[in-house]
Amino acid sequence: MPEMRFTVRWPDDTITDCYSPSLVIREHMDVGDSYPVADFVARSREALNIASERVRAKYGFACSSALDQLRRIEEMAVPYAGDGTARVAVLKFTPDE
């Protein structure tokens, strides 16, 4: 199963490398775009849950790495709750080899 990393910049200029066990993240966000934090979290949640389920379908168990990544994204978003102007920028996708 192809894995990938996606690099994002949070509203405070923190750069984070995120992990997905599937390329599905590309279907939910685009490099060069920025998303309101709540929207970014929702897109990440949908994509990482799909990725985890793909792992389950192939190997018989959910992907704990995808679910851990989602938890970290949700934690990073907490300081921006209610801030409608805060955005997360998607900087790049990097396929893992």
Steps between C-alpha positions, in 0.01 A plus 500: 500500500654833401564732792560871491583801711332837472663814632285782635552845651278593794381859564790558744747402221575161657585249227378144557573184302197274511465132407240313299511127424323572171509755220134583573605826663550639148127464442421724796748787476735660249857623524509878496152539646419611852193402696326643805624295795165329562474407132858368497424283804181369337683420175780330693250302708318373193816413307684336789196294598468380140872420496469307826206302362702416188766354726229305684366362172846387392654382830205440732569783747468878503808718453597634841751738337225670300280529808792635706568757228138608506516542879811720465330714234196540724724602791689752286167656398373561856659848541320618185149384594258778427753701296338521158801671345766241596609283208720196443706498180588175323864537393584166339428132460790257522450137406677261737713239335 
